[in-house]
Every structure is written in C-alpha cells, then in structure tokens.
Amino acid sequence: MKAGDGGGNLRSCYQEDQRRNFGPIQELGKNVLLGNDTKMQDLLAKLEKLTKTEGHLVGAETLVEVKNAGKDVQAIHVAVKEQSTAMAALQFHAKGVSCL
C-alpha cells in the first residue's frame, strides 16, 4: 500500500458524499432547466402575472403624476403671463407719466 492511496480513497469518499448531498439540488436544477417542474412553472406564471400587473399600476400612477405636473406648469404659465402683462402696463403708464 502506498502513502498516496489512503488520500485518494478519502478524496473519492468525500466526492461521493458531495454528490449525494447535491443530488436533490441537481435534480431540481435539471427539472427547472428542462421545464419538467410544474410547480416551478406555476410559480413563474404567477410571478409573471404579478409583474405585469405591477407594470400597469406603475404606468397608471406615472400618468396621474404627469397630468398633475402639466396642470402645475399651466398654472405657472398663466401666472407669469399675468405678471408680464401687468409689468408691461406699468411700464407704459410710467413712460406716459414721464412725458407729461
């Protein structure tokens, strides 16, 4: 018996033990990749439905916020236009007064 033989046997026992421990995980991975796991497919279908629903909700909320921002911008535009008109009237009046 050589000194290296004992280590080889120990290593092969360890590798065999690791294969046994990862067996269920490997089987799950194989089923998922091959599409044989119906429970996983059901869960993925539910996740897809939830993701689409969330996307629609985000789109609706975004639309509401954009409309509100548009209303705010319109109100600011009206206020600036009114101020501009008032300033123009004051300048016109001031020029008329200085010419007298």
C-alpha positions as CSV (number, residue, x, y, z in Angstrom):
1,M,0.0,0.0,0.0
2,K,1.4,3.4,-1.0
3,A,1.2,6.5,1.1
4,G,-0.9,8.3,-1.6
5,D,-3.6,5.5,-1.8
6,G,-5.2,6.5,1.5
7,G,-5.6,10.1,0.4
8,G,-7.2,9.0,-2.8
9,N,-9.8,6.9,-1.1
10,L,-10.6,9.6,1.3
11,R,-10.9,12.1,-1.6
12,S,-13.2,9.8,-3.5
13,C,-15.4,9.2,-0.4
14,Y,-15.6,12.9,0.0
15,Q,-16.6,13.4,-3.6
16,E,-19.2,10.7,-3.4
17,D,-20.6,12.3,-0.3
18,Q,-20.8,15.6,-2.0
19,R,-22.6,14.1,-5.0
20,R,-25.2,12.6,-2.6
21,N,-25.7,15.9,-0.8
22,F,-26.2,17.9,-4.1
23,G,-28.3,15.2,-5.7
24,P,-31.7,16.9,-4.9
25,I,-30.4,20.3,-5.9
26,Q,-29.0,19.0,-9.2
27,E,-32.4,17.2,-9.8
28,L,-34.3,20.5,-9.1
29,G,-31.9,22.4,-11.4
30,K,-32.3,19.8,-14.2
31,N,-36.1,19.9,-13.9
32,V,-36.2,23.7,-13.9
33,L,-33.9,23.9,-16.9
34,L,-35.8,21.2,-18.9
35,G,-39.2,22.6,-17.9
36,N,-40.3,19.4,-16.2
37,D,-41.1,21.1,-12.8
38,T,-44.8,22.0,-13.0
39,K,-44.8,23.6,-9.5
40,M,-42.0,25.9,-10.5
41,Q,-43.7,26.7,-13.8
42,D,-46.9,27.6,-11.9
43,L,-44.9,29.9,-9.6
44,L,-43.2,31.5,-12.6
45,A,-46.6,32.1,-14.3
46,K,-47.9,33.7,-11.1
47,L,-44.7,35.9,-10.9
48,E,-45.2,37.0,-14.5
49,K,-48.8,37.9,-13.9
50,L,-47.9,39.9,-10.8
51,T,-45.0,41.7,-12.6
52,K,-47.3,42.7,-15.5
53,T,-50.0,43.9,-13.0
54,E,-47.4,46.0,-11.2
55,G,-46.2,47.4,-14.5
56,H,-49.7,48.5,-15.4
57,L,-50.1,50.1,-11.9
58,V,-46.8,52.0,-12.3
59,G,-47.8,53.2,-15.7
60,A,-51.2,54.5,-14.3
61,E,-49.5,56.2,-11.4
62,T,-47.0,57.8,-13.7
63,L,-49.7,59.1,-16.0
64,V,-51.5,60.7,-13.0
65,E,-48.3,62.4,-11.9
66,V,-47.5,63.7,-15.4
67,K,-51.0,65.1,-15.7
68,N,-50.7,66.8,-12.3
69,A,-47.3,68.3,-13.3
70,G,-48.8,69.5,-16.6
71,K,-51.6,71.3,-14.6
72,D,-49.0,72.9,-12.4
73,V,-46.9,74.1,-15.3
74,Q,-50.0,75.5,-16.9
75,A,-50.9,77.4,-13.7
76,I,-47.3,78.8,-13.6
77,H,-47.6,79.8,-17.3
78,V,-50.8,81.7,-16.6
79,A,-49.3,83.5,-13.5
80,V,-46.2,84.5,-15.4
81,K,-48.2,85.8,-18.3
82,E,-50.4,87.9,-16.0
83,Q,-47.3,89.3,-14.3
84,S,-45.8,90.1,-17.7
85,T,-48.9,91.9,-18.8
86,A,-49.1,93.8,-15.5
87,M,-45.5,94.9,-15.8
88,A,-46.0,96.0,-19.4
89,A,-48.9,98.1,-18.3
90,L,-46.9,99.7,-15.5
91,Q,-44.0,100.5,-17.9
92,F,-46.4,102.0,-20.4
93,H,-48.0,104.1,-17.7
94,A,-44.6,105.2,-16.3
95,K,-43.5,106.3,-19.8
96,G,-46.7,108.3,-20.2
97,V,-46.3,110.0,-16.9
98,S,-42.6,110.9,-17.6
99,C,-43.6,112.5,-20.9
100,L,-46.0,114.9,-19.4
